[in-house]
Amino acid sequence: MDIANQDFIQLVKITRAKFGVTIEGAHDLIFADEEMRRLVARRVNLDPACRKQALWDMREKGDKSRFVEVDGKIRFRR
C-alpha cells in the first residue's frame, strides 16, 4: 500500500471536516496511527515535494517538528 500526495491532502480535508479540527489537529489524528506514520515516512523520503515540506517543517518548528533527519533520512520524532 502506498499513499499519493493528493490522497493525503484529501485525508486531511476529510479528517478536518469530520472532527472539526485544524490542519495540525488533523495531522495529530492521522499520525497517531502507526501504519500512516510508516506510509508518510516512506513518502517523505521518496518524493521530493514531500521531503521539501518535511524539511520546511523541521526548519520552522525546530524541536517541535514531527520530523527529524537521521543519517540523511527523515524520520518521525519519537
Z-matrix of the N, CA and C atoms (Angstrom, degrees):
N
C 1 1.455
C 2 1.518 1 109.10
N 3 1.313 2 115.66 1 141.07
C 4 1.452 3 121.80 2 177.50
C 5 1.525 4 107.93 3 -137.51
N 6 1.310 5 115.56 4 163.99
C 7 1.462 6 120.41 5 179.77
C 8 1.520 7 108.34 6 -127.94
N 9 1.308 8 116.75 7 128.81
C 10 1.467 9 121.99 8 179.17
C 11 1.532 10 108.98 9 -89.27
N 12 1.330 11 115.15 10 162.00
C 13 1.466 12 120.15 11 -179.32
C 14 1.524 13 111.42 12 -54.24
N 15 1.337 14 116.62 13 -48.09
C 16 1.463 15 120.06 14 -178.07
C 17 1.523 16 111.64 15 -64.56
N 18 1.333 17 117.26 16 -34.84
C 19 1.468 18 120.80 17 176.95
C 20 1.526 19 110.60 18 -61.20
N 21 1.329 20 116.20 19 -43.57
C 22 1.461 21 120.00 20 -178.54
C 23 1.528 22 110.58 21 -67.04
N 24 1.325 23 116.64 22 -41.09
C 25 1.467 24 120.34 23 178.33
C 26 1.528 25 110.05 24 -60.26
N 27 1.327 26 116.76 25 -43.38
C 28 1.468 27 120.86 26 177.87
C 29 1.526 28 111.25 27 -63.66
N 30 1.325 29 116.41 28 -41.06
C 31 1.463 30 120.34 29 178.54
C 32 1.521 31 111.05 30 -60.66
N 33 1.328 32 117.12 31 -42.09
C 34 1.468 33 121.04 32 178.49
C 35 1.529 34 109.96 33 -63.66
N 36 1.324 35 117.26 34 -44.17
C 37 1.473 36 120.70 35 179.36
C 38 1.526 37 111.38 36 -61.57
N 39 1.318 38 116.59 37 -45.56
C 40 1.463 39 120.71 38 -179.70
C 41 1.528 40 110.79 39 -64.42
N 42 1.328 41 116.72 40 -42.19
C 43 1.464 42 121.52 41 179.86
C 44 1.522 43 110.53 42 -63.30
N 45 1.337 44 116.32 43 -42.96
C 46 1.470 45 119.95 44 178.48
C 47 1.522 46 110.84 45 -60.58
N 48 1.324 47 116.17 46 -45.34
C 49 1.469 48 120.04 47 -178.17
C 50 1.527 49 111.27 48 -66.80
N 51 1.310 50 116.46 49 -43.38
C 52 1.468 51 120.19 50 -176.49
C 53 1.526 52 112.51 51 -66.68
N 54 1.344 53 116.51 52 -41.63
C 55 1.464 54 120.40 53 -174.16
C 56 1.530 55 114.01 54 -104.59
N 57 1.333 56 117.35 55 -4.56
C 58 1.459 57 120.67 56 178.63
C 59 1.519 58 112.92 57 63.52
N 60 1.334 59 116.52 58 42.93
C 61 1.464 60 121.26 59 -176.82
C 62 1.529 61 110.95 60 -116.21
N 63 1.314 62 115.17 61 167.81
C 64 1.464 63 121.81 62 175.85
C 65 1.526 64 109.61 63 -74.33
N 66 1.313 65 115.75 64 176.35
C 67 1.471 66 119.84 65 175.49
C 68 1.524 67 109.60 66 -60.20
N 69 1.323 68 116.80 67 -44.08
C 70 1.474 69 120.29 68 178.57
C 71 1.527 70 110.78 69 -62.53
N 72 1.314 71 116.49 70 -40.00
C 73 1.457 72 120.51 71 177.99
C 74 1.525 73 111.67 72 -64.00
N 75 1.330 74 115.73 73 -39.73
C 76 1.471 75 119.89 74 176.64
C 77 1.523 76 110.05 75 -63.88
N 78 1.328 77 116.67 76 -42.47
C 79 1.474 78 120.15 77 177.25
C 80 1.526 79 110.25 78 -60.59
N 81 1.323 80 116.97 79 -42.31
C 82 1.475 81 120.27 80 178.35
C 83 1.526 82 111.08 81 -57.91
N 84 1.324 83 116.31 82 -45.85
C 85 1.465 84 120.35 83 -179.38
C 86 1.531 85 111.50 84 -66.55
N 87 1.307 86 116.46 85 -44.11
C 88 1.463 87 120.91 86 -178.77
C 89 1.525 88 110.95 87 -65.79
N 90 1.329 89 116.50 88 -45.17
C 91 1.460 90 120.47 89 -176.05
C 92 1.527 91 113.22 90 -77.83
N 93 1.316 92 117.13 91 -3.91
C 94 1.465 93 119.73 92 173.90
C 95 1.526 94 110.28 93 -70.71
N 96 1.334 95 116.33 94 -19.99
C 97 1.463 96 122.09 95 179.23
C 98 1.534 97 109.97 96 -87.79
N 99 1.311 98 116.94 97 121.98
C 100 1.473 99 121.85 98 -176.40
C 101 1.529 100 112.39 99 -61.15
N 102 1.311 101 117.32 100 -37.54
C 103 1.470 102 120.26 101 179.09
C 104 1.528 103 110.81 102 -64.64
N 105 1.323 104 117.26 103 -42.09
C 106 1.467 105 120.30 104 177.61
C 107 1.522 106 110.90 105 -64.70
N 108 1.334 107 116.72 106 -39.19
C 109 1.468 108 119.66 107 177.27
C 110 1.529 109 110.61 108 -60.80
N 111 1.332 110 116.63 109 -40.46
C 112 1.460 111 120.91 110 179.85
C 113 1.529 112 110.55 111 -64.85
N 114 1.341 113 116.11 112 -45.35
C 115 1.460 114 120.48 113 -179.77
C 116 1.523 115 111.67 114 -63.78
N 117 1.321 116 116.85 115 -43.37
C 118 1.460 117 120.91 116 -179.04
C 119 1.530 118 110.25 117 -68.47
N 120 1.320 119 117.99 118 -41.13
C 121 1.468 120 120.62 119 178.79
C 122 1.527 121 110.05 120 -60.82
N 123 1.321 122 116.73 121 -41.35
C 124 1.467 123 120.48 122 177.74
C 125 1.525 124 110.23 123 -62.53
N 126 1.316 125 115.49 124 -45.69
C 127 1.471 126 120.79 125 -178.65
C 128 1.532 127 111.28 126 -63.54
N 129 1.310 128 116.65 127 -41.25
C 130 1.472 129 121.59 128 -179.56
C 131 1.534 130 110.82 129 -61.02
N 132 1.305 131 116.88 130 -34.02
C 133 1.454 132 120.05 131 -178.39
C 134 1.527 133 113.50 132 -87.67
N 135 1.336 134 118.28 133 -12.40
C 136 1.465 135 120.99 134 -179.40
C 137 1.523 136 113.86 135 -106.37
N 138 1.307 137 117.16 136 -31.57
C 139 1.462 138 122.02 137 -174.21
C 140 1.533 139 110.44 138 -102.67
N 141 1.338 140 117.91 139 119.80
C 142 1.472 141 120.46 140 -178.13
C 143 1.530 142 114.25 141 -57.19
N 144 1.327 143 118.01 142 -37.29
C 145 1.473 144 119.89 143 -179.93
C 146 1.525 145 110.93 144 -67.47
N 147 1.327 146 116.71 145 -39.54
C 148 1.475 147 120.56 146 178.00
C 149 1.532 148 110.24 147 -67.62
N 150 1.322 149 116.04 148 -42.20
C 151 1.464 150 120.67 149 178.67
C 152 1.530 151 110.24 150 -59.70
N 153 1.326 152 115.67 151 -43.43
C 154 1.464 153 120.54 152 179.61
C 155 1.532 154 110.74 153 -59.13
N 156 1.344 155 117.04 154 -42.10
C 157 1.464 156 120.25 155 179.10
C 158 1.526 157 111.43 156 -66.01
N 159 1.327 158 116.77 157 -40.70
C 160 1.468 159 120.06 158 179.48
C 161 1.531 160 110.68 159 -66.26
N 162 1.333 161 117.13 160 -40.96
C 163 1.472 162 120.27 161 178.05
C 164 1.529 163 110.68 162 -64.41
N 165 1.331 164 116.80 163 -39.24
C 166 1.457 165 120.64 164 176.85
C 167 1.529 166 109.51 165 -61.69
N 168 1.335 167 116.47 166 -44.82
C 169 1.460 168 121.76 167 179.85
C 170 1.535 169 110.31 168 -58.91
N 171 1.321 170 117.25 169 -42.68
C 172 1.471 171 120.92 170 -179.94
C 173 1.526 172 111.15 171 -65.97
N 174 1.343 173 116.59 172 -41.14
C 175 1.471 174 120.29 173 179.02
C 176 1.523 175 111.26 174 -64.85
N 177 1.323 176 116.27 175 -46.63
C 178 1.457 177 121.28 176 -175.57
C 179 1.529 178 113.82 177 -72.04
N 180 1.325 179 117.01 178 -38.41
C 181 1.466 180 120.86 179 -173.09
C 182 1.514 181 114.02 180 -102.91
N 183 1.324 182 117.57 181 -11.93
C 184 1.463 183 120.65 182 178.66
C 185 1.517 184 112.21 183 55.93
N 186 1.321 185 116.81 184 -126.06
C 187 1.467 186 122.35 185 -177.68
C 188 1.531 187 113.24 186 -67.72
N 189 1.321 188 117.41 187 -13.85
C 190 1.465 189 120.77 188 179.16
C 191 1.534 190 112.08 189 -90.18
N 192 1.320 191 116.69 190 -3.53
C 193 1.466 192 120.60 191 178.79
C 194 1.523 193 110.10 192 -66.54
N 195 1.315 194 115.36 193 150.33
C 196 1.471 195 120.23 194 175.05
C 197 1.521 196 110.94 195 -73.12
N 198 1.325 197 116.10 196 -16.81
C 199 1.455 198 120.99 197 -172.17
C 200 1.518 199 112.54 198 -112.62
N 201 1.328 200 114.56 199 156.30
C 202 1.450 201 122.52 200 175.16
C 203 1.534 202 106.75 201 -145.78
N 204 1.330 203 116.63 202 146.64
C 205 1.454 204 120.14 203 178.22
C 206 1.524 205 109.30 204 -99.40
N 207 1.330 206 115.99 205 126.69
C 208 1.458 207 122.69 206 -179.21
C 209 1.522 208 107.74 207 -130.25
N 210 1.324 209 116.29 208 118.04
C 211 1.469 210 121.15 209 178.98
C 212 1.526 211 112.25 210 51.68
N 213 1.324 212 116.69 211 42.83
C 214 1.459 213 121.28 212 176.85
C 215 1.519 214 114.91 213 81.21
N 216 1.314 215 118.42 214 -4.35
C 217 1.471 216 122.09 215 178.91
C 218 1.532 217 108.63 216 -108.92
N 219 1.313 218 114.85 217 142.76
C 220 1.460 219 120.21 218 176.98
C 221 1.524 220 107.83 219 -92.49
N 222 1.305 221 114.83 220 129.26
C 223 1.471 222 121.18 221 -178.41
C 224 1.531 223 108.78 222 -129.48
N 225 1.318 224 114.72 223 161.20
C 226 1.459 225 118.53 224 172.69
C 227 1.521 226 108.59 225 -73.95
N 228 1.308 227 114.40 226 138.26
C 229 1.462 228 120.81 227 175.68
C 230 1.524 229 108.45 228 -69.50
N 231 1.290 230 117.97 229 136.90
C 232 1.476 231 121.57 230 179.67
C 233 1.490 232 110.69 231 -90.25
